[in-house]
Amino acid sequence: MQAKPCHVLPTDFPSPIKLPRFHRIPSPAKIKIPRVASISTPDSTSHGPGRTALETVDDSVAAFWDYQFLFVSQRSETAEAETLRVIDGAIPSDFPSGTYYLTGPGLFADDHGSTVHPLDGHGYLRAFRIDGVSREVKFMARYVRTEAQVEEHDPETNSWRFTHRGPFSVLKGGKRLGNVKVMKNVANTSVLRWGGKLLCLWEGGDPYEIEPGTLDTTGRFDMIDGCDSLMDNRSNCGDPWDIAAGLLKPILHGVFKMPPKRLLSHYKIDAKSHRLITTSCNAEDMLLPRSNFTFYEYDENFKLLQRQEFSIPDHLMIHDWAFTDTHYILFANRIKLDVIGSMAAVCGLSPMISALSVNPSKSTSPIYLLPRFPGKSSSNRNWRVPVEAPSSMWLLHVGNAYEAKDVNGNLQIQIHASICSYQWFNFKKLFGYDWQNNKLDPSIMNVKEGGDELLPRLVQVYINLDADGTCQKSSVEPLNQWSKTTDFPVTNPDFSGNKNKYVYAASSSGSRQTLPHFPFDTVVKLDLSDKSIHTWTVGARRFIGEPIFVSNGRGRRRWISSGSGGEKSICTQETFSDVLLQHY
């Protein structure tokens, strides 16, 4: 459930980017933005009245600028709710009333020559308050007042000066050598509403609690219950990695101010048992060939119900994960320490993430099935031994996972996820950010002809275990044979951890020759029962984020997808109706 950024229309062009002299930028008034289009296969009836397939767009200049606009800093906030104007379509008459919260990076450049990677941009929280009766939407936007934001922003002059490097960035106009402020908690990754609290999460630290009505920041919220874990207190001096961890912890925490545990930004909701599930890993795991994961389960009042810890003898980086009734599931994204990159990172000459690189050391993908309730499990399976899936894949996001047991005790686990190749995934080039010249290169996220198999795509993973927990078979198949670049798979959260019929995801129509794969402009709906595929596309020069679900209180659900480029796009699951809202 990762919320992606959605920016209001910027007031100026990104200053670090320069076009060749022969390029001519078209006037915005002359750029015709076509209506949204819906295309489906194999059922052509879901186009809707007046809908046609997208025409191919090939405008390299417009494509270049479109990509830059996705990452333009937003200096203004909207503290008082303002009504958005409908500029295309209409809000569905039966759309439920409620609030859609969206966080994402909003500040990328300061006033002293430094720019940061999109993943290091300060968290910009937006609220869309939808009135289903009047069919109006009110909009608010505030920066999350993290410790880093308070230090780097002057509210009186509305000026910014970056002092924290951030894991993916290097400061050009700030202090580089000796700058140990590397963990920049910007609360920009996902939003959680649970137990009466509204939280903004980040991949690496405590979430920040927000006041839902005003979007004021209350402060840090401790989700790791403030206690040292049993593993943190181990005294096994015979283990060299325990000794190394003991030496690294005071350096990482005392010098680089890294929290002892890194809370992952992806959380899961077990609808059947009404539980929130989160996980964390130890800070030193990034530098050692072992990984420690702690899983937490909370009830509806945020009471911690259980906590389990697992130590895996492998060097892994986990961003997303899955769960079923009886297991936590981790895909082993393998990494390794880059010695030269580490030295450059410590000296401030390259981003801290340069200390790591992907490690495609195996042709298979290890998948760890961790017992969720060890005392209730009848299986004698050793969870430290992974299932080897017959494909080398880097897991990006999980849509859902569920299991089914037959009369003989055999268990089949199915996982719907988005993966990419190790060759495509590169820590130093995510989103095309070039830290050496502060430019964004959209070609990094788009491969040349013939390289589609490297890009993010949807798969279905099958794991068959016998009654003793021995893996009999594992397989990886394209989901519904959908081959276009796709990420952020989601399902109706009422079925999370249970068998689901539909998978939704953000995808690309492939209509642009310059940017055929990313950014995304399409929502794809995959029917797993009959293998049909339906798509909804916003049209040329518009982009979407991750689709999410909201309930209308009558058993049916609708989905909302954030738009980019100044518009907010809202559409319904059943009819693919659409509406564009403009903030003035």
CORGI-V441009 format. One line per field, one symbol per residue. ss: DSSP state (A for helix, B for strand, O for the rest). burial: + if it has 16 or more other C-alpha atoms within 10 Angstrom, else -. A space follows every 10 residues. Layout:
BEGIN
ss=???
burial=???
END
This chain:
BEGIN
ss=OOOOOOOOOO OOOOOOOOOO OOOOOOOAAA OOOOOOBOOB BOOAAAAOOO OOOOOOBOOA AAAAAAAAAO OOOOOOOBBB BBBOBBBBBO OOOOOOOBBB BBBBBBBOBO OOOOBOOAAA OBBBBBBBBB BOOOOBBBBB BBBOOOAAAA AABBOOOOBB OOOOOOOOOO OOOOOOOOOO OOOOOOOOOB BBBBOOBBBB BOOOOOBBBB OOOOOOBBBB BOOOOOOOOO AAAOOOOOOA AAAAAAAAAA AAAAAOOOOO BBBOOOOBBB OOOOBBBBBB BBAAAAAOOO BBBBBBBBOO OOOBBBBBBB BBOOOBOOOO OBBOOOBBBB BOOBBBBOAA AAAAAAOOOO OAAAABBBOO OOOOBBBBBB BOOAAAOOOO OOOOOOBBBO OOOBBBBBBB BBBBBOOOOO BBBBBBBBBB OOOOOOAAAA AABBOOOOBB OAAAAOOOOO OAAAOOBBBB BBBBBOOOOO BBBBBBBBAA AOOOOBBBBB OOAAAOOOOO OBBBBBBOOO OBOOOOOOOO OBBBBBBOOO OOBBBBBOOO OOBBBBBBBB BOOOOOBBBB BBBBOOBBBB BOOOOOOBBB BBOO
burial=++++++++++ ---+------ ---------- ----++++++ -----++--- ---+--+--- -+++++++++ ++++------ ++++-+---+ ++--+++-++ ++++++++++ ---+++++++ ++++++++++ ++--++++++ ++++++-++- -++------+ ++++++++++ ++-+++--++ ++++++++++ ++-+---+++ ++++++++++ -+--+++-++ +-++------ -+-------- -+--++-++- -+-----+++ ++++++++++ ----++++++ ++++++++++ +++++++++- ---+--++++ -+-+++++++ ++++++++++ +++++++--- ++--++++++ ++++++++-+ ----++++++ ++-------- +-+--++++- ++++++++++ +++------+ ++++++++++ ++-++--+++ +++++--+++ +++++++--- -+-+++++++ +++++++-++ +--+-+--++ -+++++++++ ++++++++-+ -+++++++++ ++-+++++++ +++++++--- -+++++++++ ++++++++++ +-----++++ ++++++++++ ++---+++++ +++-
END
